[in-house]
Amino acid sequence: MKDRWIKFGCFLTGYKYEVLQGCSEIAHRAVKRYTAALMIICILWAFIGYSFVSKYLAAEWYYSILGGVLFVLIILQVERQIILSDSQSKWKYGVRAFIALVMAVIGSIIIDQIIFREDIKHKALFELNAQVDSLLPAKQAELKRQLAETDSTINKKEIDRKAIADDVNKNPTINIVTKQTNPILVPTIRVDTNKTSTTQNRVVQRTTSTVNSIQNPKIAMLAPMDQQIKDLRSIKIGQENRVLKLRSEVEQEAKANSGFLFELQLMYHILRDSGPALFVWALWALLLLGIEIFIMVNKMTHGETDYDATIQHHMELQKRKLRLMAMQTREA
């Protein structure tokens, strides 16, 4: 079991197990220290990554697990930059301290948003109500304007229909006069000077009128107008229902637009207005910061182990071999 834990520690830290086997207990203890610290960091950031993906990206559980694994991999690669470092560069430790500070702030924000989720919901209720109150009048005025236009159109259509219906009731039928002109021959007797009479036929155009009674054609206009009025009334009922449900629609729209930044703003208001909440956030931030820089402090305060000396010795041997090979190449 002990050997497996050392192998697991080598996997996390990047140490070479074959080299570590020949080293002293001091080197083994250093690997155990790094492994314990990395386990704490990985567990915390796995939880933070899972919560972040699940809550703010609204992903399925398997994507949330993948997000937690990704966060852990990033943390491991950052920590290995310190653990596997051979130099004692202040710039490197300064950069790591800055990264640790940023990660501590981010981690504490995400954790506190989970801890204070009920307070955030309570605060969000007031914020959403204020947002709805600011958006509602403009939307309400627009819907009422559309409702007034629809009502005006219905009134106009009803007036037109009443006029047509009155005309139909007054004149259910109308008379259509048909005129037809036909040529006819009219005999004309003419007497000349010798008192001789002659008969001539003269063509005369005669117009005859026929009166036909038909149904008033405006009757056919009533059914389409009734359907139009019915459709407009349905639209009016829908608009009236939207006016009644407008507040709930605006609330749903406001809730749909809330995300990480909205909750972050609410969290800022809570921390600004509540001393205990700010104290809890500061505790989490300091705890995460301490955990993040724990490995760096451990690396800085503890001296070089025989594992580090072995690695350096192997590097020097490799350099000597390369120099000898270069010399032999030049002599040849």
C-alpha positions in Angstrom: 0.0 0.0 0.0 2.9 2.3 0.9 4.5 1.6 -2.5 1.3 2.4 -4.3 0.9 5.7 -2.5 4.5 6.6 -3.5 3.7 5.7 -7.2 0.6 7.8 -7.0 2.5 10.6 -5.6 5.1 10.3 -8.4 2.2 10.4 -10.9 0.9 13.7 -9.4 4.2 15.4 -8.8 5.9 14.3 -12.0 8.7 12.6 -10.0 10.4 9.6 -11.6 9.6 6.5 -9.5 12.7 4.5 -10.7 15.0 7.3 -9.5 13.0 7.8 -6.3 13.4 4.1 -5.3 17.1 4.6 -4.8 16.8 7.7 -2.7 16.5 8.2 1.0 13.5 8.5 3.2 13.8 12.3 3.1 13.0 12.3 -0.6 10.1 9.9 0.0 8.8 12.2 2.7 9.0 15.2 0.3 6.9 13.3 -2.2 4.4 12.4 0.4 4.1 16.1 1.5 3.6 17.2 -2.1 1.1 14.5 -2.7 -1.0 15.4 0.4 -1.0 19.1 -0.6 -1.9 18.3 -4.2 -4.8 16.0 -3.0 -6.3 18.9 -1.0 -5.9 21.3 -3.9 -7.3 18.8 -6.4 -10.4 18.0 -4.3 -11.2 21.6 -3.8 -10.8 22.5 -7.4 -12.6 19.4 -8.6 -15.6 20.6 -6.5 -15.2 24.2 -7.8 -15.0 23.1 -11.4 -18.0 20.7 -11.1 -20.1 23.4 -9.4 -19.1 26.1 -11.9 -20.0 24.0 -15.0 -23.2 22.6 -13.5 -24.5 25.9 -12.2 -23.4 28.5 -14.7 -23.1 26.4 -17.9 -26.2 24.4 -17.1 -24.5 21.3 -18.4 -25.3 17.6 -17.7 -23.6 15.8 -14.8 -21.0 14.1 -17.1 -20.0 17.5 -18.6 -19.7 18.8 -15.0 -17.4 16.0 -14.1 -15.4 16.7 -17.2 -15.1 20.3 -16.1 -13.9 19.3 -12.7 -11.3 17.0 -14.2 -10.2 19.8 -16.5 -9.8 22.2 -13.5 -7.7 19.6 -11.7 -5.4 19.0 -14.7 -4.8 22.8 -15.0 -4.0 23.0 -11.2 -1.6 20.0 -11.5 0.3 21.5 -14.4 0.7 24.8 -12.5 1.9 23.1 -9.3 4.4 21.0 -11.2 6.1 24.2 -12.4 7.1 24.7 -8.8 7.7 21.1 -7.7 9.9 20.1 -10.7 11.8 23.4 -10.7 15.5 23.2 -10.1 16.2 27.0 -9.8 15.2 29.3 -7.0 14.2 32.2 -9.2 12.2 34.9 -7.4 10.4 35.9 -10.6 9.0 32.4 -10.9 7.8 32.4 -7.3 6.4 35.9 -7.7 4.4 34.8 -10.7 3.2 31.7 -8.9 2.1 33.8 -5.9 0.1 36.1 -8.2 -1.6 33.1 -9.9 -2.3 31.7 -6.4 -3.9 35.0 -5.4 -6.1 35.1 -8.5 -7.1 31.5 -8.1 -7.9 32.0 -4.5 -10.2 35.0 -5.3 -12.0 33.1 -8.1 -12.4 29.9 -6.0 -13.7 31.8 -3.0 -16.2 33.7 -5.2 -17.6 30.4 -6.6 -17.7 28.7 -3.2 -19.3 31.6 -1.5 -22.0 31.8 -4.3 -22.8 28.2 -3.4 -22.7 28.9 0.4 -24.8 32.1 0.1 -27.2 30.7 -2.6 -30.3 31.4 -0.4 -29.2 34.9 0.3 -28.5 35.4 -3.4 -32.0 34.2 -4.3 -33.5 36.6 -1.7 -31.4 39.5 -3.1 -32.2 38.5 -6.7 -35.9 38.7 -5.9 -35.6 42.4 -5.0 -33.3 43.1 -8.0 -35.7 41.3 -10.4 -38.7 43.2 -9.0 -36.9 46.5 -9.5 -35.9 45.4 -13.1 -39.4 44.4 -13.9 -40.8 47.7 -12.5 -38.4 49.6 -14.8 -39.3 47.5 -17.9 -43.0 47.0 -17.4 -44.4 50.5 -18.1 -42.9 50.7 -21.7 -44.0 47.2 -22.6 -47.4 47.8 -21.1 -47.8 51.1 -23.0 -46.9 49.3 -26.3 -49.5 46.5 -25.7 -52.2 49.0 -24.7 -51.5 50.9 -27.9 -51.8 47.8 -30.0 -55.0 46.9 -28.1 -56.5 50.4 -28.8 -55.6 50.0 -32.5 -57.3 46.6 -32.6 -60.4 48.0 -30.8 -60.6 50.9 -33.2 -60.4 48.6 -36.2 -63.2 46.4 -34.7 -65.4 49.5 -34.2 -64.8 50.6 -37.8 -65.6 47.2 -39.2 -68.8 47.0 -37.1 -69.9 50.4 -38.3 -69.3 49.4 -41.9 -71.2 46.1 -41.4 -74.2 47.9 -39.8 -74.4 50.2 -42.8 -74.4 47.3 -45.2 -76.9 45.3 -43.0 -79.2 48.3 -42.9 -79.0 48.7 -46.7 -79.7 45.0 -47.2 -82.7 45.1 -44.8 -84.0 48.2 -46.6 -83.4 46.9 -50.1 -83.3 43.1 -50.0 -83.6 43.1 -53.8 -82.6 45.6 -56.4 -84.1 46.2 -59.9 -81.9 46.0 -62.9 -83.2 47.7 -66.0 -82.0 46.1 -69.3 -82.4 48.2 -72.4 -82.4 46.6 -75.9 -82.5 48.5 -79.2 -84.0 46.7 -82.3 -84.4 48.1 -85.8 -88.0 48.0 -87.3 -89.5 48.9 -90.7 -92.1 51.7 -90.7 -94.0 52.1 -93.9 -94.3 55.7 -95.1 -96.7 56.8 -97.9 -95.5 59.7 -100.0 -97.7 61.6 -102.6 -96.0 63.4 -105.4 -97.2 66.3 -107.4 -99.1 64.1 -109.7 -101.0 62.9 -106.7 -99.5 59.5 -107.1 -98.9 57.8 -103.8 -95.9 55.5 -103.1 -95.1 53.4 -100.1 -91.6 53.4 -98.7 -90.2 51.4 -95.7 -88.1 53.4 -93.3 -85.9 51.8 -90.7 -86.5 53.1 -87.2 -84.6 52.1 -84.0 -86.9 51.1 -81.2 -85.6 50.7 -77.6 -87.3 48.4 -75.2 -86.7 48.3 -71.4 -86.8 45.1 -69.3 -86.9 45.3 -65.5 -85.4 42.3 -63.5 -85.4 42.0 -59.7 -82.3 40.3 -58.2 -80.9 39.8 -54.6 -78.9 42.7 -53.2 -75.2 41.8 -53.9 -74.1 43.4 -50.6 -75.5 40.4 -48.8 -72.4 38.4 -49.9 -70.2 41.0 -48.1 -71.7 40.3 -44.7 -70.2 36.8 -44.1 -66.5 37.8 -44.8 -67.0 40.9 -42.6 -68.4 38.8 -39.8 -65.3 36.5 -40.0 -63.0 39.5 -40.0 -64.7 40.9 -36.9 -64.5 37.5 -35.2 -60.8 37.2 -36.0 -60.1 40.8 -34.7 -62.0 40.0 -31.5 -59.8 36.9 -31.0 -56.7 39.0 -31.4 -58.1 41.5 -28.9 -58.8 38.8 -26.4 -55.2 37.6 -26.8 -53.8 41.1 -26.4 -55.9 41.6 -23.2 -54.6 38.3 -21.8 -51.0 39.4 -22.6 -51.6 42.7 -20.7 -52.8 40.6 -17.7 -49.9 38.2 -17.9 -47.3 40.8 -18.9 -45.6 41.1 -15.5 -45.0 37.3 -15.3 -43.6 37.3 -18.8 -41.2 40.2 -18.0 -40.2 38.3 -14.8 -39.5 35.2 -16.8 -37.5 37.2 -19.4 -35.5 38.9 -16.6 -34.8 35.5 -14.9 -33.7 34.0 -18.3 -31.1 36.8 -18.7 -29.5 36.3 -15.3 -26.2 34.4 -15.2 -22.8 34.3 -13.5 -22.3 38.1 -13.9 -25.7 38.8 -12.4 -25.1 36.6 -9.4 -21.6 38.1 -9.1 -23.1 41.5 -8.9 -25.6 40.3 -6.3 -22.7 38.7 -4.4 -20.8 42.1 -4.4 -23.9 43.8 -3.0 -24.2 41.2 -0.2 -20.5 41.5 0.7 -20.7 45.3 0.6 -23.8 45.4 2.8 -23.0 42.6 5.2 -19.9 42.4 7.4 -20.3 38.7 8.4 -20.6 37.7 4.7 -17.5 39.7 3.9 -15.7 38.0 6.8 -16.7 34.5 5.5 -15.5 35.4 2.0 -12.2 36.6 3.3 -11.7 33.4 5.3 -12.3 31.3 2.2 -10.0 33.5 0.2 -7.2 33.3 2.7 -7.7 29.5 3.1 -7.5 28.9 -0.6 -4.6 31.3 -0.9 -2.7 29.4 1.8 -3.4 26.1 0.2 -2.3 27.4 -3.2 1.0 28.7 -2.0 1.6 25.9 0.5 3.6 23.9 -2.1 5.6 26.9 -3.1 6.4 27.7 0.5 7.3 24.1 1.1 9.6 24.1 -1.9 11.3 27.4 -0.7 11.8 26.4 2.9 13.0 22.8 2.5 16.4 22.1 1.2 17.5 20.0 -1.7 16.9 16.3 -1.3 19.0 13.5 -2.6 16.4 13.0 -5.4 17.2 16.5 -6.6 20.9 15.8 -6.3 20.5 12.6 -8.2 18.7 14.4 -11.0 21.5 17.1 -11.1 24.1 14.4 -11.1 22.5 12.6 -14.0 22.4 15.9 -15.8 26.1 16.5 -15.2 26.9 13.0 -16.5 24.9 13.6 -19.6 26.6 16.9 -20.2 30.0 15.3 -19.8 29.1 12.6 -22.2 28.0 15.2 -24.8 31.3 17.1 -24.3 33.3 13.9 -24.8 31.3 13.0 -27.9 31.9 16.5 -29.3 35.7 16.2 -28.7 35.9 12.7 -30.3 34.0 14.1 -33.3 36.4 17.0 -33.7 39.5 14.7 -33.4 38.1 12.3 -36.0 
